[in-house]
Amino acid sequence: MSKYEPLWKHLQADGRNTFQLTFEEIKDVLGFEIDHSFLNYKKEAAQFGYQVGKISLKEQHVTFSKLE
């Protein structure tokens, strides 16, 4: 199990097509802050029907989109 699996399951349960989560919201889901390793794990989101879009360090949020 990936350390980011709780986030991917959260996306799947949410079900929206496109949305943003703040870094703080992601921390609430995971129990830890995302770091540079997130870039290596983001491809796992596809297994749960989502892709990771824009990661904004300035605005502190990540955009997720449902795969079609």
mmCIF file of the N, C-alpha and C atoms, coordinates in Angstrom:
data_MODEL
# 
_entry.id   MODEL 
# 
loop_
_atom_site.group_PDB 
_atom_site.id 
_atom_site.type_symbol 
_atom_site.label_atom_id 
_atom_site.label_alt_id 
_atom_site.label_comp_id 
_atom_site.label_asym_id 
_atom_site.label_entity_id 
_atom_site.label_seq_id 
_atom_site.pdbx_PDB_ins_code 
_atom_site.Cartn_x 
_atom_site.Cartn_y 
_atom_site.Cartn_z 
_atom_site.occupancy 
_atom_site.B_iso_or_equiv 
_atom_site.pdbx_formal_charge 
_atom_site.auth_seq_id 
_atom_site.auth_comp_id 
_atom_site.auth_asym_id 
_atom_site.auth_atom_id 
_atom_site.pdbx_PDB_model_num 
ATOM 1   N N  . MET A 1 1  ? 0.842   -1.191 0.000   1.00 0.00 ? 1  MET A N  1 
ATOM 2   C CA . MET A 1 1  ? 0.000   0.000  0.000   1.00 0.00 ? 1  MET A CA 1 
ATOM 3   C C  . MET A 1 1  ? 0.882   1.248  0.000   1.00 0.00 ? 1  MET A C  1 
ATOM 4   N N  . SER A 1 2  ? 0.560   2.166  -0.870  1.00 0.00 ? 2  SER A N  1 
ATOM 5   C CA . SER A 1 2  ? 1.282   3.430  -0.972  1.00 0.00 ? 2  SER A CA 1 
ATOM 6   C C  . SER A 1 2  ? 0.913   4.355  0.184   1.00 0.00 ? 2  SER A C  1 
ATOM 7   N N  . LYS A 1 3  ? 1.844   5.195  0.583   1.00 0.00 ? 3  LYS A N  1 
ATOM 8   C CA . LYS A 1 3  ? 1.542   6.142  1.664   1.00 0.00 ? 3  LYS A CA 1 
ATOM 9   C C  . LYS A 1 3  ? 0.503   7.166  1.214   1.00 0.00 ? 3  LYS A C  1 
ATOM 10  N N  . TYR A 1 4  ? 0.290   7.307  -0.087  1.00 0.00 ? 4  TYR A N  1 
ATOM 11  C CA . TYR A 1 4  ? -0.704  8.243  -0.602  1.00 0.00 ? 4  TYR A CA 1 
ATOM 12  C C  . TYR A 1 4  ? -2.054  7.590  -0.919  1.00 0.00 ? 4  TYR A C  1 
ATOM 13  N N  . GLU A 1 5  ? -2.173  6.301  -0.691  1.00 0.00 ? 5  GLU A N  1 
ATOM 14  C CA . GLU A 1 5  ? -3.430  5.613  -1.005  1.00 0.00 ? 5  GLU A CA 1 
ATOM 15  C C  . GLU A 1 5  ? -4.647  6.229  -0.317  1.00 0.00 ? 5  GLU A C  1 
ATOM 16  N N  . PRO A 1 6  ? -4.553  6.674  0.939   1.00 0.00 ? 6  PRO A N  1 
ATOM 17  C CA . PRO A 1 6  ? -5.731  7.324  1.542   1.00 0.00 ? 6  PRO A CA 1 
ATOM 18  C C  . PRO A 1 6  ? -6.196  8.556  0.751   1.00 0.00 ? 6  PRO A C  1 
ATOM 19  N N  . LEU A 1 7  ? -5.276  9.281  0.158   1.00 0.00 ? 7  LEU A N  1 
ATOM 20  C CA . LEU A 1 7  ? -5.644  10.433 -0.667  1.00 0.00 ? 7  LEU A CA 1 
ATOM 21  C C  . LEU A 1 7  ? -6.344  9.974  -1.930  1.00 0.00 ? 7  LEU A C  1 
ATOM 22  N N  . TRP A 1 8  ? -5.815  8.953  -2.590  1.00 0.00 ? 8  TRP A N  1 
ATOM 23  C CA . TRP A 1 8  ? -6.436  8.462  -3.821  1.00 0.00 ? 8  TRP A CA 1 
ATOM 24  C C  . TRP A 1 8  ? -7.841  7.937  -3.536  1.00 0.00 ? 8  TRP A C  1 
ATOM 25  N N  . LYS A 1 9  ? -8.025  7.255  -2.431  1.00 0.00 ? 9  LYS A N  1 
ATOM 26  C CA . LYS A 1 9  ? -9.360  6.758  -2.068  1.00 0.00 ? 9  LYS A CA 1 
ATOM 27  C C  . LYS A 1 9  ? -10.304 7.917  -1.754  1.00 0.00 ? 9  LYS A C  1 
ATOM 28  N N  . HIS A 1 10 ? -9.761  8.972  -1.158  1.00 0.00 ? 10 HIS A N  1 
ATOM 29  C CA . HIS A 1 10 ? -10.553 10.171 -0.872  1.00 0.00 ? 10 HIS A CA 1 
ATOM 30  C C  . HIS A 1 10 ? -11.041 10.801 -2.179  1.00 0.00 ? 10 HIS A C  1 
ATOM 31  N N  . LEU A 1 11 ? -10.174 10.886 -3.178  1.00 0.00 ? 11 LEU A N  1 
ATOM 32  C CA . LEU A 1 11 ? -10.565 11.429 -4.478  1.00 0.00 ? 11 LEU A CA 1 
ATOM 33  C C  . LEU A 1 11 ? -11.676 10.584 -5.086  1.00 0.00 ? 11 LEU A C  1 
ATOM 34  N N  . GLN A 1 12 ? -11.488 9.296  -5.042  1.00 0.00 ? 12 GLN A N  1 
ATOM 35  C CA . GLN A 1 12 ? -12.452 8.360  -5.617  1.00 0.00 ? 12 GLN A CA 1 
ATOM 36  C C  . GLN A 1 12 ? -13.818 8.498  -4.944  1.00 0.00 ? 12 GLN A C  1 
ATOM 37  N N  . ALA A 1 13 ? -13.824 8.631  -3.632  1.00 0.00 ? 13 ALA A N  1 
ATOM 38  C CA . ALA A 1 13 ? -15.078 8.770  -2.892  1.00 0.00 ? 13 ALA A CA 1 
ATOM 39  C C  . ALA A 1 13 ? -15.741 10.123 -3.171  1.00 0.00 ? 13 ALA A C  1 
ATOM 40  N N  . ASP A 1 14 ? -14.930 11.142 -3.413  1.00 0.00 ? 14 ASP A N  1 
ATOM 41  C CA . ASP A 1 14 ? -15.456 12.479 -3.693  1.00 0.00 ? 14 ASP A CA 1 
ATOM 42  C C  . ASP A 1 14 ? -16.249 12.486 -4.993  1.00 0.00 ? 14 ASP A C  1 
ATOM 43  N N  . GLY A 1 15 ? -15.654 11.950 -6.052  1.00 0.00 ? 15 GLY A N  1 
ATOM 44  C CA . GLY A 1 15 ? -16.357 11.758 -7.310  1.00 0.00 ? 15 GLY A CA 1 
ATOM 45  C C  . GLY A 1 15 ? -16.503 12.964 -8.223  1.00 0.00 ? 15 GLY A C  1 
ATOM 46  N N  . ARG A 1 16 ? -16.071 14.144 -7.803  1.00 0.00 ? 16 ARG A N  1 
ATOM 47  C CA . ARG A 1 16 ? -16.190 15.322 -8.680  1.00 0.00 ? 16 ARG A CA 1 
ATOM 48  C C  . ARG A 1 16 ? -15.270 15.164 -9.892  1.00 0.00 ? 16 ARG A C  1 
ATOM 49  N N  . ASN A 1 17 ? -15.608 15.864 -10.976 1.00 0.00 ? 17 ASN A N  1 
ATOM 50  C CA . ASN A 1 17 ? -14.810 15.772 -12.200 1.00 0.00 ? 17 ASN A CA 1 
ATOM 51  C C  . ASN A 1 17 ? -13.466 16.469 -12.077 1.00 0.00 ? 17 ASN A C  1 
ATOM 52  N N  . THR A 1 18 ? -13.479 17.720 -11.667 1.00 0.00 ? 18 THR A N  1 
ATOM 53  C CA . THR A 1 18 ? -12.254 18.494 -11.498 1.00 0.00 ? 18 THR A CA 1 
ATOM 54  C C  . THR A 1 18 ? -12.391 19.332 -10.237 1.00 0.00 ? 18 THR A C  1 
ATOM 55  N N  . PHE A 1 19 ? -11.369 19.307 -9.407  1.00 0.00 ? 19 PHE A N  1 
ATOM 56  C CA . PHE A 1 19 ? -11.414 20.104 -8.185  1.00 0.00 ? 19 PHE A CA 1 
ATOM 57  C C  . PHE A 1 19 ? -10.023 20.298 -7.632  1.00 0.00 ? 19 PHE A C  1 
ATOM 58  N N  . GLN A 1 20 ? -9.923  21.203 -6.670  1.00 0.00 ? 20 GLN A N  1 
ATOM 59  C CA . GLN A 1 20 ? -8.650  21.499 -6.024  1.00 0.00 ? 20 GLN A CA 1 
ATOM 60  C C  . GLN A 1 20 ? -8.745  21.147 -4.549  1.00 0.00 ? 20 GLN A C  1 
ATOM 61  N N  . LEU A 1 21 ? -7.643  20.669 -4.031  1.00 0.00 ? 21 LEU A N  1 
ATOM 62  C CA . LEU A 1 21 ? -7.492  20.486 -2.599  1.00 0.00 ? 21 LEU A CA 1 
ATOM 63  C C  . LEU A 1 21 ? -6.283  21.306 -2.165  1.00 0.00 ? 21 LEU A C  1 
ATOM 64  N N  . THR A 1 22 ? -6.421  21.994 -1.056  1.00 0.00 ? 22 THR A N  1 
ATOM 65  C CA . THR A 1 22 ? -5.275  22.742 -0.544  1.00 0.00 ? 22 THR A CA 1 
ATOM 66  C C  . THR A 1 22 ? -4.296  21.766 0.090   1.00 0.00 ? 22 THR A C  1 
ATOM 67  N N  . PHE A 1 23 ? -3.069  22.223 0.256   1.00 0.00 ? 23 PHE A N  1 
ATOM 68  C CA . PHE A 1 23 ? -2.077  21.385 0.931   1.00 0.00 ? 23 PHE A CA 1 
ATOM 69  C C  . PHE A 1 23 ? -2.576  21.015 2.329   1.00 0.00 ? 23 PHE A C  1 
ATOM 70  N N  . GLU A 1 24 ? -3.271  21.940 2.985   1.00 0.00 ? 24 GLU A N  1 
ATOM 71  C CA . GLU A 1 24 ? -3.792  21.681 4.337   1.00 0.00 ? 24 GLU A CA 1 
ATOM 72  C C  . GLU A 1 24 ? -4.868  20.594 4.308   1.00 0.00 ? 24 GLU A C  1 
ATOM 73  N N  . GLU A 1 25 ? -5.758  20.635 3.314   1.00 0.00 ? 25 GLU A N  1 
ATOM 74  C CA . GLU A 1 25 ? -6.793  19.600 3.185   1.00 0.00 ? 25 GLU A CA 1 
ATOM 75  C C  . GLU A 1 25 ? -6.156  18.237 2.918   1.00 0.00 ? 25 GLU A C  1 
ATOM 76  N N  . ILE A 1 26 ? -5.127  18.217 2.100   1.00 0.00 ? 26 ILE A N  1 
ATOM 77  C CA . ILE A 1 26 ? -4.424  16.966 1.820   1.00 0.00 ? 26 ILE A CA 1 
ATOM 78  C C  . ILE A 1 26 ? -3.765  16.444 3.093   1.00 0.00 ? 26 ILE A C  1 
ATOM 79  N N  . LYS A 1 27 ? -3.183  17.340 3.867   1.00 0.00 ? 27 LYS A N  1 
ATOM 80  C CA . LYS A 1 27 ? -2.569  16.943 5.139   1.00 0.00 ? 27 LYS A CA 1 
ATOM 81  C C  . LYS A 1 27 ? -3.619  16.340 6.072   1.00 0.00 ? 27 LYS A C  1 
ATOM 82  N N  . ASP A 1 28 ? -4.818  16.919 6.088   1.00 0.00 ? 28 ASP A N  1 
ATOM 83  C CA . ASP A 1 28 ? -5.894  16.391 6.927   1.00 0.00 ? 28 ASP A CA 1 
ATOM 84  C C  . ASP A 1 28 ? -6.275  14.964 6.520   1.00 0.00 ? 28 ASP A C  1 
ATOM 85  N N  . VAL A 1 29 ? -6.271  14.694 5.226   1.00 0.00 ? 29 VAL A N  1 
ATOM 86  C CA . VAL A 1 29 ? -6.615  13.353 4.726   1.00 0.00 ? 29 VAL A CA 1 
ATOM 87  C C  . VAL A 1 29 ? -5.504  12.356 5.038   1.00 0.00 ? 29 VAL A C  1 
ATOM 88  N N  . LEU A 1 30 ? -4.268  12.772 4.807   1.00 0.00 ? 30 LEU A N  1 
ATOM 89  C CA . LEU A 1 30 ? -3.130  11.854 4.927   1.00 0.00 ? 30 LEU A CA 1 
ATOM 90  C C  . LEU A 1 30 ? -2.550  11.746 6.335   1.00 0.00 ? 30 LEU A C  1 
ATOM 91  N N  . GLY A 1 31 ? -2.630  12.836 7.086   1.00 0.00 ? 31 GLY A N  1 
ATOM 92  C CA . GLY A 1 31 ? -1.988  12.851 8.394   1.00 0.00 ? 31 GLY A CA 1 
ATOM 93  C C  . GLY A 1 31 ? -0.556  13.342 8.339   1.00 0.00 ? 31 GLY A C  1 
ATOM 94  N N  . PHE A 1 32 ? -0.106  13.753 7.144   1.00 0.00 ? 32 PHE A N  1 
ATOM 95  C CA . PHE A 1 32 ? 1.235   14.324 6.971   1.00 0.00 ? 32 PHE A CA 1 
ATOM 96  C C  . PHE A 1 32 ? 1.203   15.249 5.766   1.00 0.00 ? 32 PHE A C  1 
ATOM 97  N N  . GLU A 1 33 ? 2.191   16.150 5.708   1.00 0.00 ? 33 GLU A N  1 
ATOM 98  C CA . GLU A 1 33 ? 2.273   17.092 4.598   1.00 0.00 ? 33 GLU A CA 1 
ATOM 99  C C  . GLU A 1 33 ? 2.879   16.421 3.372   1.00 0.00 ? 33 GLU A C  1 
ATOM 100 N N  . ILE A 1 34 ? 2.402   16.831 2.193   1.00 0.00 ? 34 ILE A N  1 
ATOM 101 C CA . ILE A 1 34 ? 3.027   16.311 0.981   1.00 0.00 ? 34 ILE A CA 1 
ATOM 102 C C  . ILE A 1 34 ? 4.404   16.960 0.821   1.00 0.00 ? 34 ILE A C  1 
ATOM 103 N N  . ASP A 1 35 ? 5.304   16.236 0.186   1.00 0.00 ? 35 ASP A N  1 
ATOM 104 C CA . ASP A 1 35 ? 6.648   16.747 -0.059  1.00 0.00 ? 35 ASP A CA 1 
ATOM 105 C C  . ASP A 1 35 ? 7.037   16.409 -1.500  1.00 0.00 ? 35 ASP A C  1 
ATOM 106 N N  . HIS A 1 36 ? 8.297   16.583 -1.830  1.00 0.00 ? 36 HIS A N  1 
ATOM 107 C CA . HIS A 1 36 ? 8.737   16.342 -3.207  1.00 0.00 ? 36 HIS A CA 1 
ATOM 108 C C  . HIS A 1 36 ? 8.483   14.909 -3.681  1.00 0.00 ? 36 HIS A C  1 
ATOM 109 N N  . SER A 1 37 ? 8.368   13.957 -2.763  1.00 0.00 ? 37 SER A N  1 
ATOM 110 C CA . SER A 1 37 ? 8.100   12.567 -3.163  1.00 0.00 ? 37 SER A CA 1 
ATOM 111 C C  . SER A 1 37 ? 6.717   12.418 -3.796  1.00 0.00 ? 37 SER A C  1 
ATOM 112 N N  . PHE A 1 38 ? 5.831   13.383 -3.539  1.00 0.00 ? 38 PHE A N  1 
ATOM 113 C CA . PHE A 1 38 ? 4.491   13.350 -4.133  1.00 0.00 ? 38 PHE A CA 1 
ATOM 114 C C  . PHE A 1 38 ? 4.581   13.254 -5.659  1.00 0.00 ? 38 PHE A C  1 
ATOM 115 N N  . LEU A 1 39 ? 5.595   13.879 -6.238  1.00 0.00 ? 39 LEU A N  1 
ATOM 116 C CA . LEU A 1 39 ? 5.765   13.849 -7.691  1.00 0.00 ? 39 LEU A CA 1 
ATOM 117 C C  . LEU A 1 39 ? 5.989   12.431 -8.202  1.00 0.00 ? 39 LEU A C  1 
ATOM 118 N N  . ASN A 1 40 ? 6.641   11.601 -7.397  1.00 0.00 ? 40 ASN A N  1 
ATOM 119 C CA . ASN A 1 40 ? 6.878   10.209 -7.785  1.00 0.00 ? 40 ASN A CA 1 
ATOM 120 C C  . ASN A 1 40 ? 5.633   9.350  -7.637  1.00 0.00 ? 40 ASN A C  1 
ATOM 121 N N  . TYR A 1 41 ? 4.753   9.731  -6.739  1.00 0.00 ? 41 TYR A N  1 
ATOM 122 C CA . TYR A 1 41 ? 3.561   8.927  -6.441  1.00 0.00 ? 41 TYR A CA 1 
ATOM 123 C C  . TYR A 1 41 ? 2.318   9.354  -7.203  1.00 0.00 ? 41 TYR A C  1 
ATOM 124 N N  . LYS A 1 42 ? 2.335   10.551 -7.795  1.00 0.00 ? 42 LYS A N  1 
ATOM 125 C CA . LYS A 1 42 ? 1.108   11.092 -8.377  1.00 0.00 ? 42 LYS A CA 1 
ATOM 126 C C  . LYS A 1 42 ? 0.521   10.220 -9.486  1.00 0.00 ? 42 LYS A C  1 
ATOM 127 N N  . LYS A 1 43 ? 1.353   9.434  -10.155 1.00 0.00 ? 43 LYS A N  1 
ATOM 128 C CA . LYS A 1 43 ? 0.839   8.558  -11.217 1.00 0.00 ? 43 LYS A CA 1 
ATOM 129 C C  . LYS A 1 43 ? -0.095  7.476  -10.664 1.00 0.00 ? 43 LYS A C  1 
ATOM 130 N N  . GLU A 1 44 ? 0.012   7.174  -9.375  1.00 0.00 ? 44 GLU A N  1 
ATOM 131 C CA . GLU A 1 44 ? -0.856  6.165  -8.755  1.00 0.00 ? 44 GLU A CA 1 
ATOM 132 C C  . GLU A 1 44 ? -2.321  6.584  -8.766  1.00 0.00 ? 44 GLU A C  1 
ATOM 133 N N  . ALA A 1 45 ? -2.590  7.880  -8.851  1.00 0.00 ? 45 ALA A N  1 
ATOM 134 C CA . ALA A 1 45 ? -3.968  8.377  -8.828  1.00 0.00 ? 45 ALA A CA 1 
ATOM 135 C C  . ALA A 1 45 ? -4.793  7.763  -9.958  1.00 0.00 ? 45 ALA A C  1 
ATOM 136 N N  . ALA A 1 46 ? -4.146  7.440  -11.069 1.00 0.00 ? 46 ALA A N  1 
ATOM 137 C CA . ALA A 1 46 ? -4.857  6.872  -12.220 1.00 0.00 ? 46 ALA A CA 1 
ATOM 138 C C  . ALA A 1 46 ? -5.524  5.544  -11.875 1.00 0.00 ? 46 ALA A C  1 
ATOM 139 N N  . GLN A 1 47 ? -4.944  4.789  -10.968 1.00 0.00 ? 47 GLN A N  1 
ATOM 140 C CA . GLN A 1 47 ? -5.537  3.515  -10.550 1.00 0.00 ? 47 GLN A CA 1 
ATOM 141 C C  . GLN A 1 47 ? -6.873  3.730  -9.850  1.00 0.00 ? 47 GLN A C  1 
ATOM 142 N N  . PHE A 1 48 ? -7.115  4.961  -9.392  1.00 0.00 ? 48 PHE A N  1 
ATOM 143 C CA . PHE A 1 48 ? -8.340  5.295  -8.683  1.00 0.00 ? 48 PHE A CA 1 
ATOM 144 C C  . PHE A 1 48 ? -9.227  6.232  -9.505  1.00 0.00 ? 48 PHE A C  1 
ATOM 145 N N  . GLY A 1 49 ? -8.885  6.384  -10.787 1.00 0.00 ? 49 GLY A N  1 
ATOM 146 C CA . GLY A 1 49 ? -9.725  7.142  -11.703 1.00 0.00 ? 49 GLY A CA 1 
ATOM 147 C C  . GLY A 1 49 ? -9.430  8.624  -11.793 1.00 0.00 ? 49 GLY A C  1 
ATOM 148 N N  . TYR A 1 50 ? -8.294  9.066  -11.290 1.00 0.00 ? 50 TYR A N  1 
ATOM 149 C CA . TYR A 1 50 ? -7.956  10.499 -11.308 1.00 0.00 ? 50 TYR A CA 1 
ATOM 150 C C  . TYR A 1 50 ? -6.550  10.737 -11.819 1.00 0.00 ? 50 TYR A C  1 
ATOM 151 N N  . GLN A 1 51 ? -6.316  11.965 -12.237 1.00 0.00 ? 51 GLN A N  1 
ATOM 152 C CA . GLN A 1 51 ? -4.968  12.391 -12.565 1.00 0.00 ? 51 GLN A CA 1 
ATOM 153 C C  . GLN A 1 51 ? -4.663  13.645 -11.768 1.00 0.00 ? 51 GLN A C  1 
ATOM 154 N N  . VAL A 1 52 ? -3.408  13.803 -11.437 1.00 0.00 ? 52 VAL A N  1 
ATOM 155 C CA . VAL A 1 52 ? -2.955  14.993 -10.733 1.00 0.00 ? 52 VAL A CA 1 
ATOM 156 C C  . VAL A 1 52 ? -2.619  16.030 -11.790 1.00 0.00 ? 52 VAL A C  1 
ATOM 157 N N  . GLY A 1 53 ? -3.239  17.192 -11.665 1.00 0.00 ? 53 GLY A N  1 
ATOM 158 C CA . GLY A 1 53 ? -2.977  18.282 -12.602 1.00 0.00 ? 53 GLY A CA 1 
ATOM 159 C C  . GLY A 1 53 ? -1.955  19.240 -12.019 1.00 0.00 ? 53 GLY A C  1 
ATOM 160 N N  . LYS A 1 54 ? -2.307  20.496 -12.023 1.00 0.00 ? 54 LYS A N  1 
ATOM 161 C CA . LYS A 1 54 ? -1.398  21.542 -11.568 1.00 0.00 ? 54 LYS A CA 1 
ATOM 162 C C  . LYS A 1 54 ? -1.144  21.451 -10.067 1.00 0.00 ? 54 LYS A C  1 
ATOM 163 N N  . ILE A 1 55 ? 0.113   21.571 -9.708  1.00 0.00 ? 55 ILE A N  1 
ATOM 164 C CA . ILE A 1 55 ? 0.529   21.648 -8.312  1.00 0.00 ? 55 ILE A CA 1 
ATOM 165 C C  . ILE A 1 55 ? 1.058   23.067 -8.107  1.00 0.00 ? 55 ILE A C  1 
ATOM 166 N N  . SER A 1 56 ? 0.321   23.885 -7.382  1.00 0.00 ? 56 SER A N  1 
ATOM 167 C CA . SER A 1 56 ? 0.713   25.276 -7.189  1.00 0.00 ? 56 SER A CA 1 
ATOM 168 C C  . SER A 1 56 ? 1.369   25.467 -5.829  1.00 0.00 ? 56 SER A C  1 
ATOM 169 N N  . LEU A 1 57 ? 2.673   25.687 -5.853  1.00 0.00 ? 57 LEU A N  1 
ATOM 170 C CA . LEU A 1 57 ? 3.387   25.952 -4.606  1.00 0.00 ? 57 LEU A CA 1 
ATOM 171 C C  . LEU A 1 57 ? 3.027   27.333 -4.064  1.00 0.00 ? 57 LEU A C  1 
ATOM 172 N N  . LYS A 1 58 ? 2.806   28.275 -4.966  1.00 0.00 ? 58 LYS A N  1 
ATOM 173 C CA . LYS A 1 58 ? 2.463   29.634 -4.564  1.00 0.00 ? 58 LYS A CA 1 
ATOM 174 C C  . LYS A 1 58 ? 1.104   29.680 -3.870  1.00 0.00 ? 58 LYS A C  1 
ATOM 175 N N  . GLU A 1 59 ? 0.101   29.035 -4.487  1.00 0.00 ? 59 GLU A N  1 
ATOM 176 C CA . GLU A 1 59 ? -1.258  29.057 -3.936  1.00 0.00 ? 59 GLU A CA 1 
ATOM 177 C C  . GLU A 1 59 ? -1.532  27.886 -3.000  1.00 0.00 ? 59 GLU A C  1 
ATOM 178 N N  . GLN A 1 60 ? -0.568  26.983 -2.883  1.00 0.00 ? 60 GLN A N  1 
ATOM 179 C CA . GLN A 1 60 ? -0.655  25.854 -1.956  1.00 0.00 ? 60 GLN A CA 1 
ATOM 180 C C  . GLN A 1 60 ? -1.882  24.969 -2.211  1.00 0.00 ? 60 GLN A C  1 
ATOM 181 N N  . HIS A 1 61 ? -2.054  24.550 -3.474  1.00 0.00 ? 61 HIS A N  1 
ATOM 182 C CA . HIS A 1 61 ? -3.135  23.622 -3.784  1.00 0.00 ? 61 HIS A CA 1 
ATOM 183 C C  . HIS A 1 61 ? -2.731  22.705 -4.937  1.00 0.00 ? 61 HIS A C  1 
ATOM 184 N N  . VAL A 1 62 ? -3.483  21.617 -5.065  1.00 0.00 ? 62 VAL A N  1 
ATOM 185 C CA . VAL A 1 62 ? -3.275  20.648 -6.136  1.00 0.00 ? 62 VAL A CA 1 
ATOM 186 C C  . VAL A 1 62 ? -4.613  20.477 -6.858  1.00 0.00 ? 62 VAL A C  1 
ATOM 187 N N  . THR A 1 63 ? -4.573  20.452 -8.180  1.00 0.00 ? 63 THR A N  1 
ATOM 188 C CA . THR A 1 63 ? -5.781  20.238 -8.977  1.00 0.00 ? 63 THR A CA 1 
ATOM 189 C C  . THR A 1 63 ? -5.828  18.775 -9.394  1.00 0.00 ? 63 THR A C  1 
ATOM 190 N N  . PHE A 1 64 ? -6.998  18.182 -9.248  1.00 0.00 ? 64 PHE A N  1 
ATOM 191 C CA . PHE A 1 64 ? -7.225  16.790 -9.622  1.00 0.00 ? 64 PHE A CA 1 
ATOM 192 C C  . PHE A 1 64 ? -8.344  16.742 -10.662 1.00 0.00 ? 64 PHE A C  1 
ATOM 193 N N  . SER A 1 65 ? -8.218  15.830 -11.638 1.00 0.00 ? 65 SER A N  1 
ATOM 194 C CA . SER A 1 65 ? -9.238  15.660 -12.673 1.00 0.00 ? 65 SER A CA 1 
ATOM 195 C C  . SER A 1 65 ? -9.572  14.194 -12.814 1.00 0.00 ? 65 SER A C  1 
ATOM 196 N N  . LYS A 1 66 ? -10.864 13.938 -12.974 1.00 0.00 ? 66 LYS A N  1 
ATOM 197 C CA . LYS A 1 66 ? -11.333 12.566 -13.165 1.00 0.00 ? 66 LYS A CA 1 
ATOM 198 C C  . LYS A 1 66 ? -10.963 12.112 -14.566 1.00 0.00 ? 66 LYS A C  1 
ATOM 199 N N  . LEU A 1 67 ? -10.452 10.903 -14.689 1.00 0.00 ? 67 LEU A N  1 
ATOM 200 C CA . LEU A 1 67 ? -10.142 10.334 -16.000 1.00 0.00 ? 67 LEU A CA 1 
ATOM 201 C C  . LEU A 1 67 ? -11.426 9.877  -16.680 1.00 0.00 ? 67 LEU A C  1 
ATOM 202 N N  . GLU A 1 68 ? -11.452 10.019 -17.982 1.00 0.00 ? 68 GLU A N  1 
ATOM 203 C CA . GLU A 1 68 ? -12.659 9.618  -18.730 1.00 0.00 ? 68 GLU A CA 1 
ATOM 204 C C  . GLU A 1 68 ? -12.477 8.292  -19.387 1.00 0.00 ? 68 GLU A C  1 
# 
